[in-house]
Amino acid sequence: MVFCYNWGNLFVNIMKRSEVFFNIALVFIDIAMIVAGFALAYEVRLYASDFVPVKWVLPLNEYLRYIFLFIPVWVLVFATMGLYAFRGVGSFVGEMLKVILASSATISLMIIIIFFNRDQFFSRLIIIYAWLFVCALVVGGRLILRTGQKFLYRYGVGVRRILIVGANTVASELIEVLAKNNDGWELVGVMDENKQQGEKVLGKYRVLGNRDKLAKIKKRYHVDEIWLAEAKKTDEEMIDLISFCQDNDLTFRFVPSILEVVSANVETQAVAGMPLIALKDTALEGWGRIIKRILDLVFSLLVISFLWPVLLVIALIIKIDSPGPVFYKSTRIGKKGKPFVLYKFRSMKVEYSIGEEYGGKEAEKYREELKKQNIADGPMFKVENDPRITRVGRFIRKTRLDELAQVINVFLGEMSWIGPRPPLPEEVAQYESQHLKRLAIKSGITGPWQVTGRHDLTFDEIVKLDTYYIEHWSLGMDLQIFFKTIWLMLTKKGA
């Protein structure tokens, strides 16, 4: 028995150490890809010298020696961007964006150093080639490593074992999330104070015990993380769980309430010797708001300039498919509760569209009848296989092309490209005080909950996602949401 137990422990240690191995391997793969990117840029620049001549060529060995001096800077910037973080694998789109941003920052630093040192670098054009090749190769190298990591997950290598505390609706949603994103995660069971040990809960999972047996559960099932699904734990119970995780080198995660999402953005200040916690201004105050507006305006002009043929084709097929106007105008509630007219490419039959200039009271009456089939949670309204939608409407809704008309709202400053979706006045009338946070910034054409890929989010979950976005906004987050939206449009997925 001891022999088997030791071998079991050895296997578990190997599985856990694989996470360390993959993170160390990432560093060496990144270095190799960076060097390869610069070497490839060197060769391409020499090949292109027939078209863009160079006065002299730095020997390859001297060129690479110069590049190697910058390798520690690359690794440091990558580490600062969280590209070597332990404990779990994030989204590949987010990782790719971080690679591009980190590479851009390091390349910019190289250019500045070359300029001020007046180094005899034989070609400025090579820097552009290097940036493109490094980004592509580093992303490619990481994709290959991820593929290998996912392959090993099938055999339990590197998988993190999860114990969920609480057998409730939140726990059920966590299980659903794990089922959809099961790479690197394995749920070993549930711990609940109000259930009997061995009792089957949440489908196929059994209660492994209560708090008194947590140490035995951790040892027997080799638990790596504890996820708390119970929001009503007392402070003492929370501290007890957190202390257990810290003492046993376990990761502790919990599902936050809306208040906890907001209060994550705080700072502590001492006033007359007494520590006080203050909610900080979000990054969307001051310069953040100005930068976001400039980018919204620039991108709107680019879309209008380059995608006008697409917009024209959408307008034509709407007109051919069903009689009525091309655009549908709807009153929505924007920033600080200010109403505005939202534009969409019309996807419904005119007689069923809400508004005096469309279907009028008959359309409102039919909408009330359809509310019996509402599948959305809270004040939101959504009907599956909505009979009011036209044939073309189903396509432009599925691909989200109907939202492109809102480039008008973005250009006018009424909306942003990224942000919480604009609610209807009747929806806002049902809001509770914590829901009003969604109206703190401009509404967006796409936002955080649209790119989750989930159709079954509750309204409170949507508010949490929007609140997190508002409190933690960054350009990187906007880029991540933007590229995820494009991907979901192409794959016809999303919320």
C-alpha positions as CSV (number, residue, x, y, z in Angstrom):
1,M,0.0,0.0,0.0
2,V,2.8,2.4,0.9
3,F,4.5,1.5,-2.4
4,C,1.3,2.4,-4.4
5,Y,0.8,5.5,-2.4
6,N,4.3,6.8,-3.1
7,W,3.9,6.1,-6.8
8,G,0.6,7.9,-6.8
9,N,2.2,10.9,-5.1
10,L,5.0,10.8,-7.6
11,F,2.6,10.9,-10.5
12,V,0.7,13.8,-9.0
13,N,3.9,15.7,-8.5
14,I,4.9,15.1,-12.1
15,M,1.5,16.4,-13.3
16,K,1.8,19.6,-11.2
17,R,5.4,20.2,-12.2
18,S,4.3,20.1,-15.9
19,E,2.8,23.6,-15.3
20,V,6.2,24.8,-14.3
21,F,7.8,23.0,-17.2
22,F,5.5,24.6,-19.8
23,N,6.0,28.1,-18.3
24,I,9.8,27.7,-18.4
25,A,9.5,26.2,-21.9
26,L,7.5,29.3,-23.0
27,V,10.5,31.6,-22.1
28,F,12.9,29.5,-24.3
29,I,10.4,29.2,-27.1
30,D,9.8,33.0,-27.1
31,I,13.6,33.6,-27.2
32,A,14.0,31.2,-30.1
33,M,11.1,32.8,-32.0
34,I,12.4,36.3,-31.4
35,V,15.8,35.4,-32.7
36,A,14.3,33.6,-35.6
37,G,12.1,36.6,-36.4
38,F,15.0,38.9,-36.5
39,A,17.1,36.4,-38.6
40,L,14.2,36.1,-41.1
41,A,13.8,39.9,-41.2
42,Y,17.6,40.1,-42.0
43,E,17.2,37.6,-44.9
44,V,14.1,39.3,-46.3
45,R,15.8,42.7,-46.1
46,L,18.7,41.4,-48.1
47,Y,16.4,39.9,-50.6
48,A,14.5,43.2,-50.9
49,S,17.7,45.1,-51.4
50,D,17.1,44.8,-55.2
51,F,14.0,47.0,-54.8
52,V,15.1,49.2,-51.8
53,P,19.0,49.4,-51.9
54,V,21.1,49.5,-48.7
55,K,24.5,51.2,-48.6
56,W,26.2,48.6,-46.5
57,V,25.3,45.3,-44.7
58,L,26.0,44.5,-41.1
59,P,27.4,40.9,-40.9
60,L,24.8,38.4,-39.6
61,N,26.9,37.4,-36.5
62,E,27.2,41.1,-35.4
63,Y,23.6,41.7,-36.2
64,L,22.5,38.8,-34.1
65,R,24.9,39.7,-31.3
66,Y,23.2,43.2,-31.2
67,I,19.8,41.5,-31.1
68,F,20.8,39.2,-28.2
69,L,21.6,42.2,-26.1
70,F,17.9,43.1,-26.2
71,I,16.6,39.5,-25.3
72,P,16.5,40.2,-21.6
73,V,14.4,43.3,-22.3
74,W,11.9,41.2,-24.4
75,V,11.6,38.6,-21.6
76,L,11.1,41.3,-19.0
77,V,8.4,43.1,-21.0
78,F,6.7,39.8,-21.7
79,A,6.8,38.9,-17.9
80,T,5.4,42.4,-17.0
81,M,2.5,41.8,-19.4
82,G,1.7,38.6,-17.6
83,L,2.7,36.3,-20.5
84,Y,4.6,33.9,-18.1
85,A,1.9,33.8,-15.4
86,F,1.3,30.5,-13.6
87,R,-2.0,28.9,-12.7
88,G,-4.3,28.4,-15.6
89,V,-4.4,29.2,-19.3
90,G,-6.3,32.3,-20.4
91,S,-7.9,33.0,-23.8
92,F,-5.6,32.6,-26.8
93,V,-7.0,35.9,-28.3
94,G,-6.0,37.7,-25.1
95,E,-2.6,36.1,-25.1
96,M,-2.1,37.0,-28.8
97,L,-3.0,40.7,-28.1
98,K,-0.5,40.8,-25.2
99,V,2.2,39.4,-27.4
100,I,1.6,42.1,-30.1
101,L,1.5,44.9,-27.5
102,A,4.6,43.6,-25.7
103,S,6.5,43.2,-29.0
104,S,5.4,46.7,-30.1
105,A,6.6,48.2,-26.8
106,T,10.0,46.5,-27.1
107,I,10.5,47.3,-30.7
108,S,9.7,51.0,-29.9
109,L,12.3,50.9,-27.1
110,M,14.8,49.5,-29.6
111,I,14.1,52.3,-32.1
112,I,14.5,54.9,-29.3
113,I,17.9,53.4,-28.1
114,I,19.2,53.1,-31.7
115,F,18.2,56.8,-32.4
116,F,19.8,58.3,-29.3
117,N,22.9,56.1,-29.3
118,R,23.3,56.9,-33.0
119,D,24.1,53.2,-33.7
120,Q,25.2,52.2,-37.2
121,F,22.2,50.0,-37.8
122,F,22.2,49.3,-41.5
123,S,18.4,49.3,-42.1
124,R,15.4,50.9,-40.4
125,L,13.1,48.9,-42.6
126,I,14.4,45.7,-41.0
127,I,12.8,46.8,-37.7
128,I,9.3,46.7,-39.4
129,Y,10.0,43.3,-40.9
130,A,11.2,42.0,-37.5
131,W,8.1,43.3,-35.7
132,L,5.9,41.4,-38.1
133,F,7.9,38.2,-38.0
134,V,8.5,38.2,-34.3
135,C,4.7,38.7,-33.5
136,A,3.8,35.9,-36.0
137,L,6.5,33.4,-34.8
138,V,5.9,34.0,-31.1
139,V,2.2,33.5,-31.5
140,G,2.8,30.4,-33.6
141,G,5.3,29.0,-31.1
142,R,2.8,29.5,-28.2
143,L,0.0,28.0,-30.2
144,I,2.1,24.8,-30.8
145,L,3.0,24.7,-27.1
146,R,-0.7,25.1,-26.2
147,T,-1.6,22.3,-28.5
148,G,0.9,20.0,-26.8
149,Q,-0.4,21.1,-23.4
150,K,-4.0,20.3,-24.4
151,F,-2.9,16.9,-25.7
152,L,-1.3,16.1,-22.3
153,Y,-4.5,17.3,-20.5
154,R,-6.2,14.2,-22.0
155,Y,-3.9,12.0,-19.8
156,G,-4.3,14.2,-16.7
157,V,-0.9,15.8,-17.0
158,G,-1.1,19.5,-15.9
159,V,-4.8,19.3,-15.0
160,R,-5.8,21.4,-12.0
161,R,-8.3,19.6,-9.7
162,I,-11.2,21.8,-8.5
163,L,-13.3,21.5,-5.3
164,I,-16.5,23.6,-5.4
165,V,-17.8,24.8,-2.0
166,G,-21.6,25.0,-2.1
167,A,-24.3,23.1,-3.9
168,N,-26.4,25.8,-5.4
169,T,-27.4,27.6,-8.6
170,V,-24.0,29.4,-8.8
171,A,-22.2,26.1,-8.4
172,S,-24.3,24.7,-11.2
173,E,-23.3,27.6,-13.5
174,L,-19.6,27.0,-12.5
175,I,-19.9,23.4,-13.5
176,E,-21.4,24.4,-16.8
177,V,-18.5,26.8,-17.4
178,L,-16.0,24.0,-16.6
179,A,-17.9,21.7,-19.0
180,K,-17.5,24.2,-21.9
181,N,-13.9,25.1,-21.1
182,N,-12.6,21.9,-19.7
183,D,-9.0,22.2,-20.9
184,G,-6.8,22.1,-17.8
185,W,-9.6,21.8,-15.3
186,E,-11.2,18.8,-13.5
187,L,-14.0,19.0,-11.0
188,V,-13.4,16.4,-8.2
189,G,-16.6,17.1,-6.3
190,V,-18.6,19.4,-4.1
191,M,-18.3,20.4,-0.4
192,D,-21.5,21.5,1.4
193,E,-22.3,22.0,5.1
194,N,-26.0,21.3,4.5
195,K,-25.8,18.1,2.5
196,Q,-24.9,14.5,3.5
197,Q,-21.6,13.0,2.5
198,G,-22.1,10.9,-0.6
199,E,-25.3,12.7,-1.5
200,K,-25.6,13.2,-5.3
201,V,-26.0,16.9,-6.2
202,L,-25.8,19.1,-9.4
203,G,-26.1,16.1,-11.7
204,K,-23.4,13.5,-11.4
205,Y,-21.3,15.0,-8.6
206,R,-21.3,13.9,-5.0
207,V,-20.8,15.7,-1.8
208,L,-17.4,14.8,-0.5
209,G,-17.9,16.1,3.0
210,N,-18.1,19.3,5.1
211,R,-15.4,21.8,6.4
212,D,-14.3,19.3,9.1
213,K,-13.2,16.9,6.4
214,L,-11.6,19.4,4.1
215,A,-8.0,18.3,4.9
216,K,-8.8,14.7,4.1
217,I,-10.6,15.7,0.9
218,K,-7.6,17.8,-0.2
219,K,-5.2,14.9,0.5
220,R,-7.4,12.1,-1.1
221,Y,-8.4,13.9,-4.2
222,H,-5.2,16.0,-4.7
223,V,-7.2,19.3,-4.8
224,D,-5.4,22.2,-6.4
225,E,-8.0,24.9,-6.2
226,I,-11.1,25.7,-4.1
227,W,-13.9,27.6,-5.8
228,L,-16.5,29.2,-3.5
229,A,-20.0,29.4,-4.8
230,E,-21.7,30.4,-1.6
231,A,-22.1,34.2,-1.3
232,K,-23.6,34.0,2.3
233,K,-20.5,32.8,4.0
234,T,-19.6,34.7,7.2
235,D,-16.3,36.6,7.5
236,E,-15.0,34.0,9.8
237,E,-15.9,31.2,7.4
238,M,-14.3,33.1,4.5
239,I,-11.1,33.7,6.5
240,D,-11.0,30.1,7.6
241,L,-11.2,28.9,3.9
242,I,-8.7,31.4,2.7
243,S,-6.2,30.5,5.5
244,F,-6.6,26.8,4.6
245,C,-5.8,27.5,1.0
246,Q,-2.8,29.6,1.9
247,D,-1.5,27.0,4.3
248,N,-1.8,24.2,1.8
249,D,-0.7,26.1,-1.3
250,L,-4.1,26.0,-3.0
251,T,-5.6,28.6,-5.2
252,F,-8.8,30.2,-3.8
253,R,-11.4,31.7,-6.2
254,F,-14.9,32.9,-5.6
255,V,-17.8,34.3,-7.6
256,P,-18.1,38.0,-6.7
257,S,-21.3,40.0,-6.1
258,I,-21.8,43.3,-7.9
259,L,-20.6,45.2,-4.8
260,E,-17.4,43.1,-4.7
261,V,-16.8,43.8,-8.4
262,V,-17.1,47.6,-7.8
263,S,-15.1,47.5,-4.6
264,A,-12.1,45.8,-6.3
265,N,-11.2,49.3,-7.7
266,V,-10.3,50.9,-4.4
267,E,-7.4,52.7,-2.7
268,T,-6.5,53.1,1.0
269,Q,-5.8,56.5,2.4
270,A,-5.0,57.5,6.0
271,V,-7.1,60.4,7.3
272,A,-6.0,61.7,10.7
273,G,-4.4,58.4,11.4
274,M,-7.5,56.4,10.4
275,P,-7.3,54.2,7.3
276,L,-10.2,54.8,4.9
277,I,-11.0,52.9,1.7
278,A,-12.1,55.1,-1.2
279,L,-13.5,54.0,-4.6
280,K,-11.0,55.2,-7.3
281,D,-12.0,56.9,-10.5
282,T,-12.1,54.4,-13.3
283,A,-9.6,54.6,-16.2
284,L,-12.5,55.9,-18.3
285,E,-12.3,59.2,-16.4
286,G,-10.1,62.0,-17.8
287,W,-7.6,61.0,-20.5
288,G,-9.1,57.5,-20.8
289,R,-12.4,59.0,-22.0
290,I,-10.6,61.4,-24.4
291,I,-8.5,58.6,-25.9
292,K,-11.5,56.3,-26.3
293,R,-13.5,59.0,-28.0
294,I,-10.6,59.8,-30.4
295,L,-10.3,56.1,-31.3
296,D,-14.1,55.8,-31.7
297,L,-14.1,58.8,-34.1
298,V,-11.1,57.6,-36.1
299,F,-12.5,54.0,-36.4
300,S,-16.0,55.3,-37.4
301,L,-14.4,57.3,-40.3
302,L,-12.4,54.3,-41.4
303,V,-15.5,52.0,-41.4
304,I,-17.6,54.6,-43.4
305,S,-14.7,55.1,-45.8
306,F,-13.8,51.5,-46.5
307,L,-17.0,49.5,-45.8
308,W,-19.5,51.7,-47.5
309,P,-20.0,49.1,-50.3
310,V,-20.9,46.5,-47.6
311,L,-23.3,48.9,-46.0
312,L,-24.9,49.6,-49.4
313,V,-25.4,45.9,-50.2
314,I,-27.0,45.3,-46.8
315,A,-29.4,48.2,-47.4
316,L,-30.3,46.9,-50.9
317,I,-31.0,43.3,-49.8
318,I,-33.2,44.6,-46.9
319,K,-35.2,46.7,-49.4
320,I,-35.6,43.8,-51.8
321,D,-36.5,41.3,-49.1
322,S,-39.4,43.3,-47.5
323,P,-41.1,46.6,-47.9
324,G,-40.3,49.5,-45.6
325,P,-37.4,51.6,-44.5
326,V,-33.8,50.4,-44.5
327,F,-33.0,51.7,-41.0
328,Y,-34.9,51.0,-37.8
329,K,-34.8,53.8,-35.3
330,S,-35.3,53.1,-31.6
331,T,-35.2,55.2,-28.5
332,R,-32.5,53.9,-26.1
333,I,-31.1,55.1,-22.8
334,G,-27.4,56.1,-22.9
335,K,-24.8,57.6,-20.6
336,K,-26.2,59.1,-17.4
337,G,-29.7,58.1,-18.4
338,K,-29.8,60.4,-21.4
339,P,-32.2,59.0,-24.2
340,F,-31.0,58.9,-27.8
341,V,-32.1,57.5,-31.2
342,L,-30.3,54.2,-32.0
343,Y,-29.9,53.2,-35.6
344,K,-30.0,49.6,-36.8
345,F,-30.5,47.9,-40.2
346,R,-34.1,46.8,-40.1
347,S,-34.4,43.1,-39.4
348,M,-38.1,42.9,-38.6
349,K,-41.2,43.2,-40.7
350,V,-42.4,46.8,-40.5
351,E,-45.9,45.9,-39.1
352,Y,-44.2,44.2,-36.1
353,S,-41.6,46.9,-35.5
354,I,-42.2,49.0,-32.3
355,G,-42.7,52.8,-32.9
356,E,-45.4,55.1,-34.3
357,E,-43.7,55.3,-37.7
358,Y,-43.7,51.5,-37.9
359,G,-46.2,49.1,-36.5
360,G,-47.6,51.4,-33.8
361,K,-49.9,50.0,-31.1
362,E,-50.6,46.8,-33.0
363,A,-46.8,46.0,-32.9
364,E,-46.8,46.8,-29.1
365,K,-49.8,44.5,-28.6
366,Y,-48.1,41.6,-30.4
367,R,-44.9,42.2,-28.4
368,E,-46.9,41.8,-25.2
369,E,-48.2,38.5,-26.4
370,L,-44.7,37.3,-27.2
371,K,-43.5,38.2,-23.7
372,K,-45.0,34.9,-22.6
373,Q,-42.2,33.3,-24.7
374,N,-39.5,35.5,-23.2
375,I,-36.3,33.5,-22.5
376,A,-34.3,36.4,-21.2
377,D,-33.7,37.1,-17.5
378,G,-34.7,40.2,-15.6
379,P,-35.9,43.3,-17.5
380,M,-34.4,42.1,-20.9
381,F,-36.6,40.7,-23.6
382,K,-35.6,37.9,-26.1
383,V,-37.7,35.4,-28.0
384,E,-36.3,32.2,-29.6
385,N,-37.2,31.9,-33.4
386,D,-38.9,35.3,-33.2
387,P,-41.7,35.3,-35.9
388,R,-41.4,39.1,-36.5
389,I,-37.9,38.8,-38.1
390,T,-37.5,38.7,-41.9
391,R,-35.4,36.2,-43.8
392,V,-32.6,38.8,-44.4
393,G,-33.1,39.9,-40.8
394,R,-32.2,36.5,-39.4
395,F,-28.9,36.5,-41.4
396,I,-27.9,40.1,-40.4
397,R,-28.8,39.4,-36.8
398,K,-26.8,36.1,-36.7
399,T,-23.8,37.8,-38.2
400,R,-24.5,41.0,-36.2
401,L,-24.3,43.1,-39.4
402,D,-27.5,44.9,-38.3
403,E,-25.4,46.6,-35.7
404,L,-23.1,48.3,-38.3
405,A,-25.7,51.1,-38.7
406,Q,-24.7,52.2,-35.2
407,V,-21.5,53.6,-36.7
408,I,-23.8,56.7,-37.1
409,N,-24.3,56.8,-33.3
410,V,-20.6,56.3,-32.6
411,F,-19.7,59.1,-35.0
412,L,-22.2,61.5,-33.4
413,G,-20.7,60.7,-29.9
414,E,-23.9,59.0,-28.6
415,M,-22.3,55.5,-28.4
416,S,-18.9,53.9,-28.4
417,W,-17.6,50.8,-30.3
418,I,-17.1,48.9,-27.1
419,G,-19.4,49.2,-24.0
420,P,-22.6,47.9,-22.3
421,R,-25.4,47.4,-24.8
422,P,-28.0,50.3,-24.7
423,P,-31.2,49.4,-22.9
424,L,-34.8,50.3,-23.8
425,P,-36.5,52.9,-21.6
426,E,-39.0,50.2,-20.3
427,E,-36.0,48.0,-19.3
428,V,-34.4,50.9,-17.4
429,A,-37.7,51.5,-15.6
430,Q,-37.3,48.0,-14.0
431,Y,-33.6,48.6,-13.0
432,E,-32.6,48.3,-9.4
433,S,-30.0,50.7,-8.0
434,Q,-27.1,48.3,-8.6
435,H,-28.1,48.0,-12.3
436,L,-27.7,51.7,-13.0
437,K,-23.9,51.2,-13.1
438,R,-24.4,50.1,-16.7
439,L,-25.4,53.7,-17.6
440,A,-22.2,55.2,-16.2
441,I,-20.5,55.3,-19.6
442,K,-21.5,55.4,-23.2
443,S,-23.3,52.3,-24.6
444,G,-21.4,50.2,-27.1
445,I,-22.0,48.3,-30.4
446,T,-20.4,45.3,-28.7
447,G,-19.4,44.6,-25.2
448,P,-18.1,42.1,-22.6
449,W,-21.2,39.9,-22.3
450,Q,-21.7,39.6,-26.1
451,V,-18.3,37.9,-26.5
452,T,-18.8,35.3,-23.7
453,G,-20.4,32.9,-26.3
454,R,-23.2,32.3,-23.7
455,H,-26.9,32.8,-24.5
456,D,-28.1,31.9,-21.0
457,L,-26.5,34.7,-18.9
458,T,-28.8,36.1,-16.2
459,F,-29.3,39.8,-16.1
460,D,-27.3,40.1,-12.9
461,E,-24.4,38.3,-14.5
462,I,-24.5,40.7,-17.5
463,V,-24.4,43.6,-15.0
464,K,-21.4,42.1,-13.3
465,L,-19.6,41.8,-16.6
466,D,-20.4,45.4,-17.6
467,T,-19.4,46.6,-14.1
468,Y,-16.1,44.8,-14.3
469,Y,-15.5,46.4,-17.8
470,I,-16.3,49.9,-16.5
471,E,-14.0,49.5,-13.4
472,H,-11.1,47.8,-15.2
473,W,-11.2,49.4,-18.6
474,S,-8.1,49.5,-20.8
475,L,-7.2,49.8,-24.4
476,G,-6.0,46.1,-24.3
477,M,-9.5,45.0,-23.0
478,D,-11.2,46.9,-25.8
479,L,-8.9,45.3,-28.4
480,Q,-9.6,41.9,-26.9
481,I,-13.4,42.4,-27.1
482,F,-13.1,43.8,-30.6
483,F,-11.2,40.8,-32.0
484,K,-13.4,38.3,-30.1
485,T,-16.5,40.1,-31.7
486,I,-15.0,39.7,-35.2
487,W,-14.3,36.0,-34.5
488,L,-17.8,35.4,-33.3
489,M,-19.2,37.2,-36.3
490,L,-17.2,34.9,-38.6
491,T,-18.2,31.8,-36.7
492,K,-21.8,32.9,-36.1
493,K,-21.5,32.4,-32.4
494,G,-21.9,34.7,-29.4
495,A,-24.6,36.0,-27.1
